[in-house]
Amino acid sequence: MKRYVLAAGLVFLIISVTRCSFVDQTKETDAPRVFGATYMTRNNPYFDVLNDALTQVVEGNGDILISRDPCQDQEKQNGQILEMIDEGIDILFLNPVDREAVRPALEACREAGVVVINIDAVVEDREYVTSIIETDNYQAGVLCAEDMMQRVDEARIVVIDSPGQTSIINRLDGFMDTIEGNDNYQVVYRGSNSGEFEIAAEVMEEALQQGVEFNVVLGGNDPSALGALATLQQYHREDGVLIYGIDGSPDFKGMLKLGYVTGTSAQSPETIGRVAAEIAYDYLNGEEVPEYLSIEPYLITEENLDNYEVNGWQ
């Protein structure tokens, strides 16, 4: 009888321990994973679409996505990333305000064991990120230059750039390399903004006030090009000016349909967001992921606009 009681007690103990272990493991397995996302701004609807694509994949897997908007302030973005680390994120989707000044946040992610997926605009210190997903921004600039050269034999060009953003730097590099060595195409004015409509409008106004003569405007993104257009219309100077943007946004395509702008090298925030999220899950599942992935852009003009949805993103 004593032996039986002892055996029964051992069985009960084993069942109890096993049950506790099972419950604990279930809790750990079923607990949703937390992802973080931060973009240079949410003032550009491009990033809203990108965030929606990320959210769809993450929440579709039963997990959580925390999003932050630093409003073009790198110091603020760094602080927001530290907050998300404290909130327990496993992976950070990062679109930096400034490719160099984001480094302290990258160092904090490495120290905390947070994996960084770099999207859309590449950081300077690539060794801190696991994977980079972006549009081929260099080619986007090439496409704009090639189209311009087909339309006009000579051009005096105003460029609106954004020195802190790798994506825009690469776009303008592609454009400049394409026209290099041809004296018929010259940049006569170069102004900087943060890729936003209002600031680009001010840059365009400064060029007009300085009496710059030009017949082409290249914006580093669509909001920059549209900001320039707004100023040109205000001063009644838009006639005869070719205006190029890069994004393929609904707003730009709407102006393209009305004949106010010339072309945009389109990219797909939906594709970038979806692919970035899929890569994150591949990594978490122990699969090998690409260190760099480039998505090809394509030029949308008035001539081929009917092939695309004007009111939506690609």
GUZAVEX-722919 format. One record per residue (C-alpha): x, y, z. Coordinates in steps of 0.5 Angstrom, whole numbers, plus 500, padded with zeros to 3 digits. Example, Ala and Ser with C-alpha at 12.3 -4.5 7.8 and 13.67 -1.06 7.14 Angstrom:
// residues 2
ATOM  px  py  pz
ATOM 525 491 516
ATOM 527 498 514
***
This chain:
// residues 314
ATOM  px  py  pz
ATOM 500 500 500
ATOM 506 505 502
ATOM 509 503 495
ATOM 502 505 491
ATOM 501 511 495
ATOM 508 513 493
ATOM 508 511 486
ATOM 501 515 486
ATOM 504 521 489
ATOM 510 521 484
ATOM 505 521 478
ATOM 501 526 481
ATOM 508 530 481
ATOM 510 529 474
ATOM 503 531 471
ATOM 503 537 475
ATOM 510 539 473
ATOM 509 537 466
ATOM 502 541 466
ATOM 506 547 469
ATOM 511 547 463
ATOM 506 546 458
ATOM 502 552 460
ATOM 508 556 461
ATOM 511 554 454
ATOM 504 555 451
ATOM 504 562 454
ATOM 510 564 451
ATOM 509 561 444
ATOM 502 564 444
ATOM 504 571 446
ATOM 504 576 440
ATOM 511 578 438
ATOM 512 586 438
ATOM 514 590 432
ATOM 516 597 431
ATOM 516 602 425
ATOM 519 609 424
ATOM 519 613 418
ATOM 522 620 417
ATOM 515 623 417
ATOM 508 621 416
ATOM 506 628 412
ATOM 508 624 406
ATOM 502 619 404
ATOM 507 614 401
ATOM 509 612 408
ATOM 502 611 410
ATOM 501 606 405
ATOM 508 603 407
ATOM 505 602 414
ATOM 499 599 412
ATOM 502 594 408
ATOM 507 592 414
ATOM 501 592 419
ATOM 497 588 414
ATOM 502 582 414
ATOM 504 583 422
ATOM 497 583 424
ATOM 495 578 420
ATOM 500 573 423
ATOM 497 575 430
ATOM 502 580 432
ATOM 503 587 434
ATOM 506 593 430
ATOM 508 600 434
ATOM 509 606 429
ATOM 512 612 430
ATOM 512 619 427
ATOM 519 623 428
ATOM 516 629 424
ATOM 523 630 420
ATOM 527 630 427
ATOM 532 625 428
ATOM 533 626 435
ATOM 526 625 436
ATOM 526 619 432
ATOM 532 616 436
ATOM 528 617 442
ATOM 522 614 439
ATOM 526 608 438
ATOM 529 607 445
ATOM 522 608 447
ATOM 520 602 443
ATOM 526 598 445
ATOM 523 599 452
ATOM 516 596 450
ATOM 519 590 448
ATOM 520 590 440
ATOM 523 584 437
ATOM 524 587 430
ATOM 525 595 428
ATOM 523 597 421
ATOM 527 603 420
ATOM 526 609 415
ATOM 531 614 418
ATOM 530 621 418
ATOM 538 622 417
ATOM 542 616 414
ATOM 548 618 419
ATOM 545 621 425
ATOM 541 615 426
ATOM 547 611 429
ATOM 546 612 436
ATOM 539 608 435
ATOM 542 603 431
ATOM 547 602 437
ATOM 542 601 442
ATOM 538 596 437
ATOM 544 592 437
ATOM 545 592 444
ATOM 538 590 446
ATOM 538 585 441
ATOM 533 588 436
ATOM 533 586 429
ATOM 533 592 424
ATOM 530 592 417
ATOM 532 598 413
ATOM 527 600 409
ATOM 526 606 403
ATOM 532 610 405
ATOM 539 606 407
ATOM 543 608 413
ATOM 550 610 413
ATOM 552 604 418
ATOM 549 598 414
ATOM 553 593 419
ATOM 547 595 424
ATOM 542 592 419
ATOM 540 585 418
ATOM 536 587 411
ATOM 535 593 406
ATOM 529 594 402
ATOM 528 599 397
ATOM 527 602 390
ATOM 532 602 385
ATOM 533 610 387
ATOM 539 611 382
ATOM 535 608 376
ATOM 529 612 378
ATOM 533 618 377
ATOM 536 615 370
ATOM 529 614 368
ATOM 527 622 369
ATOM 533 624 365
ATOM 532 620 359
ATOM 525 622 359
ATOM 527 629 359
ATOM 533 628 354
ATOM 527 625 349
ATOM 523 631 350
ATOM 528 637 350
ATOM 534 638 346
ATOM 537 643 351
ATOM 535 644 359
ATOM 536 649 364
ATOM 535 645 370
ATOM 532 646 378
ATOM 534 641 382
ATOM 530 640 389
ATOM 534 635 393
ATOM 535 633 401
ATOM 542 631 403
ATOM 540 627 409
ATOM 536 622 405
ATOM 540 617 402
ATOM 534 615 397
ATOM 534 622 394
ATOM 541 623 394
ATOM 541 616 389
ATOM 536 619 385
ATOM 539 625 384
ATOM 546 621 382
ATOM 542 617 377
ATOM 540 624 374
ATOM 546 627 374
ATOM 550 621 371
ATOM 545 621 366
ATOM 546 628 363
ATOM 554 628 365
ATOM 558 631 359
ATOM 552 634 355
ATOM 553 641 356
ATOM 546 642 353
ATOM 543 640 360
ATOM 545 644 366
ATOM 543 644 373
ATOM 542 652 374
ATOM 540 652 381
ATOM 540 647 387
ATOM 536 648 393
ATOM 535 643 399
ATOM 529 641 403
ATOM 526 635 407
ATOM 522 632 402
ATOM 516 636 404
ATOM 511 640 399
ATOM 511 646 403
ATOM 519 647 404
ATOM 520 645 396
ATOM 515 651 395
ATOM 519 656 399
ATOM 525 653 395
ATOM 522 654 388
ATOM 520 661 390
ATOM 527 663 392
ATOM 530 661 385
ATOM 524 665 382
ATOM 526 671 386
ATOM 533 670 384
ATOM 531 671 377
ATOM 534 664 375
ATOM 532 662 368
ATOM 530 654 367
ATOM 525 650 363
ATOM 526 643 368
ATOM 524 642 375
ATOM 527 635 378
ATOM 524 634 385
ATOM 527 629 389
ATOM 520 626 391
ATOM 513 627 388
ATOM 511 632 394
ATOM 518 636 392
ATOM 516 637 385
ATOM 508 638 387
ATOM 511 644 392
ATOM 515 647 386
ATOM 509 647 381
ATOM 504 650 387
ATOM 509 656 387
ATOM 510 656 379
ATOM 502 657 379
ATOM 502 662 384
ATOM 507 666 380
ATOM 504 664 373
ATOM 511 661 371
ATOM 509 654 370
ATOM 508 654 362
ATOM 513 651 358
ATOM 517 648 364
ATOM 518 640 365
ATOM 516 638 372
ATOM 519 631 374
ATOM 517 627 381
ATOM 519 621 384
ATOM 514 616 387
ATOM 508 615 383
ATOM 503 618 388
ATOM 496 619 387
ATOM 497 627 388
ATOM 502 627 382
ATOM 498 622 377
ATOM 492 627 378
ATOM 496 633 376
ATOM 499 629 371
ATOM 492 627 368
ATOM 491 635 368
ATOM 497 636 364
ATOM 501 640 369
ATOM 507 636 370
ATOM 511 631 366
ATOM 513 625 369
ATOM 514 621 375
ATOM 519 615 377
ATOM 514 610 380
ATOM 515 606 386
ATOM 511 601 390
ATOM 510 603 398
ATOM 505 597 398
ATOM 511 592 395
ATOM 516 595 400
ATOM 512 594 406
ATOM 509 587 404
ATOM 516 584 402
ATOM 520 588 409
ATOM 515 584 413
ATOM 515 577 410
ATOM 523 578 410
ATOM 522 579 418
ATOM 518 573 419
ATOM 523 569 415
ATOM 528 571 419
ATOM 524 570 425
ATOM 523 563 422
ATOM 531 562 422
ATOM 531 562 414
ATOM 536 566 410
ATOM 534 573 408
ATOM 537 578 403
ATOM 542 583 406
ATOM 540 588 400
ATOM 534 587 396
ATOM 532 593 390
ATOM 525 594 387
ATOM 525 596 380
ATOM 522 603 378
ATOM 518 605 372
ATOM 516 612 369
ATOM 509 614 369
ATOM 508 620 364
ATOM 501 623 361
ATOM 502 618 355
ATOM 502 611 359
ATOM 498 614 365
ATOM 492 610 363
ATOM 495 604 364
ATOM 495 606 372
ATOM 490 607 377
ATOM 490 615 378
ATOM 487 615 385
ATOM 491 609 388
ATOM 498 607 389
ATOM 502 601 385
***
